[in-house]
Amino acid sequence: MRFSFLFLFFLLGFVSCEKIIDVQRFDGPCTIELVDGSTITTEYSIEILESTGTITYRDSDRKLWSIKADEYVSYSCGN
């Protein structure tokens, strides 16, 4: 009984951790095209939360920013 409880506990822990790792990272420099036609360029990596499509990036001052999926059209990264 004790073994099955521990097994179930660890199994649920592993399954829930899989849902946490929901982020794709792309190495910079990156360009993000916004809905209004303007672009944001960052020399740093961007991260995209798969479940919401939100992009997180750092500006030239290394300040952290987020852009929701409905605020951008596309993005590209690399040289």
Legacy VTK file of the C-alpha trace (Angstrom):
# vtk DataFile Version 3.0
C-alpha trace
ASCII
DATASET POLYDATA
POINTS 79 float
0.000 0.000 0.000
2.751 2.431 0.939
4.670 1.603 -2.236
1.648 2.231 -4.465
1.016 5.576 -2.756
4.627 6.678 -3.342
4.516 5.455 -6.933
1.306 7.387 -7.581
2.761 10.507 -5.945
5.881 10.442 -8.140
3.889 9.632 -11.263
1.624 12.635 -10.730
4.675 14.779 -10.026
6.301 13.843 -13.320
3.111 14.410 -15.291
2.591 17.851 -13.778
6.218 18.847 -14.460
5.731 18.086 -18.135
3.048 20.762 -18.338
5.362 23.324 -16.709
7.949 22.964 -19.463
5.825 24.816 -21.955
8.412 27.354 -23.121
10.286 27.494 -26.420
13.514 29.490 -26.439
15.050 31.015 -29.563
18.541 32.499 -29.596
18.895 36.105 -30.708
19.128 38.410 -32.375
15.374 38.368 -32.950
12.880 40.597 -34.727
9.216 40.683 -33.727
6.679 42.192 -36.130
3.732 43.785 -34.341
0.128 43.993 -35.545
0.477 47.733 -36.228
3.374 47.085 -38.655
6.175 48.218 -36.355
9.012 45.910 -35.348
10.940 45.201 -32.177
14.524 43.997 -32.454
16.408 42.404 -29.596
19.949 41.100 -29.460
18.946 38.614 -26.779
16.993 35.369 -26.850
13.214 35.301 -26.796
10.953 32.806 -25.059
7.471 31.822 -26.210
4.949 30.314 -23.844
3.289 27.652 -26.008
-0.037 27.627 -24.175
-0.685 31.356 -24.682
1.706 32.386 -27.468
3.137 35.167 -25.306
6.659 36.273 -26.283
9.042 37.406 -23.560
12.174 39.340 -24.530
14.772 41.770 -23.155
15.408 45.234 -24.564
18.811 46.918 -24.942
18.743 47.883 -21.242
18.060 44.194 -20.428
14.592 45.102 -19.150
12.109 42.220 -19.468
9.009 42.695 -21.656
6.114 40.474 -22.755
3.954 40.642 -25.872
0.645 38.779 -26.062
-0.132 36.609 -29.082
-2.755 39.018 -30.413
-0.213 41.879 -30.401
2.296 40.384 -32.877
2.117 38.914 -36.359
5.416 37.063 -36.640
8.922 36.716 -35.292
12.272 35.592 -36.656
15.530 34.806 -34.914
19.094 34.153 -35.957
21.550 35.951 -38.198
LINES 1 80
79 0 1 2 3 4 5 6 7 8 9 10 11 12 13 14 15 16 17 18 19 20 21 22 23 24 25 26 27 28 29 30 31 32 33 34 35 36 37 38 39 40 41 42 43 44 45 46 47 48 49 50 51 52 53 54 55 56 57 58 59 60 61 62 63 64 65 66 67 68 69 70 71 72 73 74 75 76 77 78
